Amino acid sequence: MNSPANEWKQWLTENGPRLLLFARGWSNSRHDAEDLVQEAILRMWHHQQDKGGSPPDLPLVFSTIRFCGLNHHRTESRRRKREESVVYLNDFEDVWLDPLMEEDEEALILRDAVQNLSQKLREVVVMKFWGGLTFLQISETLAISPNTAASRYRYALEQLAHELRRIKEERHANA
Amino acid sequence: MQTLDPIESALARLMPPALSREGQQDIEAMLDDLAGKEVSNVTEISNGRWFTKWAAGGGIAAAIGALCALNFTGETVPGPPAAYSGVQEMSSGLIIVSGGDRVESLTDEGWQEDANGKTMQAVRVKVVEENNVLDEESGIMMKISEPREEILLVPVGSY
């Protein structure tokens, strides 16, 4: 029989990347994002003990990461504003997504575009596309209607398409 | 079969990176530590202050009465929620708008002696503390539920 810790570790291996991506949107660095994930998992562990102790459903974890991120943002925002620019400029490895192929120009443009989406749109894209959640689950996580979740997703894709077109045209014009 | 939007096809060529080795190890060590601490149900003896507040609402009286009526058969009796209202400011800028303790079950644990040697009825209580929390900055309302389990000692009134 799988021990509780091993069950959670397997769940973490499977879902860690998507949780980290979502947490990255609520933090200023990859390191802080990992701390958020850890804090959320700790909260989830205690929450799940009354429900058999098995790993939680993803919508609840996303919601918890969001709550922890909101809490941290409030307490850290003043200090981070001074440090953010330095951390970002020096943290060349702090990318939120990796392209499957290094020379995939479109994917690299979209990677930056996703990071630059507004938080409202980015949350939905991350949960829908990489989190695998339905619009109904997203709506429950964000306390919005399923229609609003779907609208935000469509609008985000439009913005990404627009940005991709713009960058390509710019590069073509400069070539 | 639904065709992917061209942007979705491009997004599919991006993958979120895994946790760093250090991050993964930290979380796994935490899970090992948590699993090691989970021996059995909580047997903490509570001072019962929250219980007194809840009892004042009248809810516990009916529940304990029903429990006694069962002649200590060990059956569980769910209790009604005890609510409190009023705004409480949390240190992080969040505001507790409302909340309360919801008793999920009461289970007779038999008779025990307290520190003074007095015979008490031990009652295992499973409670979920639920708070509705408002984030002032964004206006988001969240519900936070925290389950806990306690053993309370209730004076035995009659035999």
Interface residues (C-beta under 8 A of the other chain):
Chain A: S3 P4 A5 W8 K9 L12 T13 G16 P17 R18 L20 L21 R30 H31 E34 V37 Q38 I41 L42 W45 H46 H47 Q49 D50 G53 F67 L70 N71 R74 T75 V95 W96 L97 D98 P99 L100 M101 D104 E106 A107 L110 R111 V114 V125 F129 W130 A143 L157 L160 A161 L164
Chain B: D5 P6 I7 E8 A10 L11 R13 L14 M15 P16 P17 A18 L19 S20 G23 Q24 D26 I27 E28 M30 L31 D32 L34 A35 E38 S92 G93 L94 K126 V128 D135 E137 S138 I140 M141 M142 I144 S145 E146 P147
